[in-house]
Amino acid sequence: MTTGNTSGYNTGVTVVTAQPRRRPPAAVARRPVVVLSLSELHGPQTGIIRPPRDIWWSGEPAVNLDDLGQAVVFYDQLLDNGTREDIATWASGGKLIELWPTMGGRSAVRKGWEDVNPQLAEAAGKAGHAAVAA
């Protein structure tokens, strides 16, 4: 942060200018956690779940996996912040494939998962083709 009078006049005003960050925020710097096979994911595919608050802090303590919006937000948070154990416990391979085309997430997370699990890239590609054809 730089402070000082930048006008050249003695105005009694100090101007504060923000300096660029020297390192990215933690969420950007964190390497994606990726499982080597979707068969390692043993979480539920449907229903209401109550995951721990360290992986689900948005809104209500329960997540309805049958609600597309809630499920997408939950999976985005889980893949972005969860440990390998969290992801294996709370994610389902089938549900992840179903949600993948509608999920956002950091590009590093998406690339990491698609590189190791090509069926996710295929699901996104099929959804993209279906949207173009419609």
C-alpha positions as CSV (number, residue, x, y, z in Angstrom):
1,M,0.0,0.0,0.0
2,T,1.3,3.4,-0.9
3,T,0.4,6.6,1.0
4,G,1.2,10.2,0.3
5,N,0.0,13.4,-1.2
6,T,0.0,12.8,-5.0
7,S,-1.3,16.2,-6.0
8,G,1.8,18.2,-5.4
9,Y,-0.1,20.7,-3.2
10,N,-0.2,20.7,0.5
11,T,-3.9,19.8,0.9
12,G,-3.7,17.9,4.2
13,V,-5.2,14.9,2.4
14,T,-3.4,11.6,2.3
15,V,-4.1,9.3,-0.7
16,V,-3.9,5.6,-0.2
17,T,-3.4,3.4,-3.2
18,A,-3.7,-0.4,-3.2
19,Q,-0.8,-2.3,-4.4
20,P,-1.2,-5.4,-6.5
21,R,-1.3,-8.7,-4.6
22,R,1.9,-10.5,-4.4
23,R,0.3,-14.0,-4.3
24,P,-3.1,-15.3,-5.3
25,P,-5.8,-15.9,-2.8
26,A,-5.7,-19.3,-1.1
27,A,-8.7,-20.7,-3.2
28,V,-6.9,-20.0,-6.4
29,A,-3.5,-21.3,-5.2
30,R,-4.9,-24.6,-3.8
31,R,-4.2,-27.5,-6.1
32,P,-7.3,-29.5,-7.0
33,V,-8.0,-32.7,-5.1
34,V,-8.9,-35.3,-7.7
35,V,-9.8,-39.0,-7.3
36,L,-8.3,-41.4,-9.9
37,S,-11.6,-43.2,-10.5
38,L,-15.2,-42.2,-10.1
39,S,-15.7,-45.6,-8.5
40,E,-13.9,-44.3,-5.4
41,L,-16.9,-42.0,-4.8
42,H,-19.4,-43.6,-2.4
43,G,-21.7,-40.8,-1.4
44,P,-25.5,-40.7,-1.8
45,Q,-27.0,-39.8,-5.2
46,T,-30.4,-38.7,-3.9
47,G,-32.2,-37.5,-0.9
48,I,-31.4,-35.0,1.9
49,I,-27.9,-35.1,3.4
50,R,-26.3,-33.2,6.3
51,P,-22.6,-32.8,5.5
52,P,-20.2,-31.2,8.0
53,R,-20.0,-27.4,8.0
54,D,-16.4,-27.3,7.0
55,I,-17.4,-28.6,3.5
56,W,-21.0,-27.1,3.4
57,W,-21.4,-23.7,4.9
58,S,-23.9,-22.2,2.5
59,G,-27.4,-21.6,3.8
60,E,-29.2,-24.5,5.5
61,P,-27.3,-27.3,7.2
62,A,-29.1,-29.8,4.9
63,V,-28.6,-30.3,1.2
64,N,-31.4,-31.8,-1.0
65,L,-29.5,-33.7,-3.7
66,D,-32.8,-33.9,-5.7
67,D,-32.8,-30.1,-6.1
68,L,-30.5,-29.4,-9.0
69,G,-29.4,-25.9,-7.7
70,Q,-28.5,-27.2,-4.2
71,A,-26.7,-30.2,-5.6
72,V,-24.6,-28.2,-8.0
73,V,-23.6,-25.6,-5.3
74,F,-22.8,-28.4,-2.9
75,Y,-20.7,-30.4,-5.4
76,D,-18.9,-27.2,-6.5
77,Q,-18.0,-26.4,-2.8
78,L,-17.0,-30.0,-2.2
79,L,-14.7,-30.4,-5.1
80,D,-13.2,-26.9,-4.5
81,N,-12.6,-27.3,-0.8
82,G,-12.9,-30.9,0.3
83,T,-10.2,-33.4,1.1
84,R,-9.9,-36.7,-0.8
85,E,-11.8,-38.4,2.1
86,D,-14.6,-35.7,2.1
87,I,-15.1,-36.1,-1.7
88,A,-15.1,-40.0,-1.5
89,T,-17.6,-39.9,1.4
90,W,-20.0,-37.2,0.1
91,A,-19.8,-37.4,-3.7
92,S,-21.3,-40.0,-6.0
93,G,-19.8,-40.8,-9.3
94,G,-23.2,-41.1,-11.0
95,K,-24.4,-37.8,-9.5
96,L,-21.1,-36.1,-10.5
97,I,-21.5,-37.1,-14.1
98,E,-25.1,-35.9,-14.0
99,L,-24.2,-32.5,-12.6
100,W,-20.9,-31.9,-14.3
101,P,-22.3,-30.1,-17.4
102,T,-24.1,-27.6,-15.2
103,M,-21.3,-27.1,-12.6
104,G,-19.1,-24.0,-12.6
105,G,-16.1,-24.4,-10.4
106,R,-12.5,-23.2,-10.9
107,S,-11.0,-24.1,-14.3
108,A,-8.1,-25.9,-12.6
109,V,-10.6,-28.1,-10.7
110,R,-12.6,-28.9,-13.9
111,K,-9.4,-29.6,-15.9
112,G,-7.9,-31.8,-13.2
113,W,-11.1,-33.9,-12.9
114,E,-11.6,-34.1,-16.7
115,D,-8.0,-35.1,-17.3
116,V,-8.2,-38.1,-14.9
117,N,-11.9,-38.9,-15.5
118,P,-12.6,-38.4,-19.2
119,Q,-16.3,-39.5,-18.8
120,L,-16.8,-36.0,-17.2
121,A,-15.5,-34.2,-20.3
122,E,-17.7,-36.5,-22.4
123,A,-20.8,-35.6,-20.3
124,A,-20.0,-31.9,-20.7
125,G,-19.5,-32.4,-24.4
126,K,-22.8,-34.3,-24.9
127,A,-24.7,-31.6,-22.9
128,G,-23.0,-28.9,-25.1
129,H,-24.1,-30.7,-28.3
130,A,-27.6,-31.2,-27.0
131,A,-27.9,-27.5,-26.2
132,V,-26.6,-26.6,-29.7
133,A,-29.0,-29.0,-31.4
134,A,-32.0,-27.7,-29.4
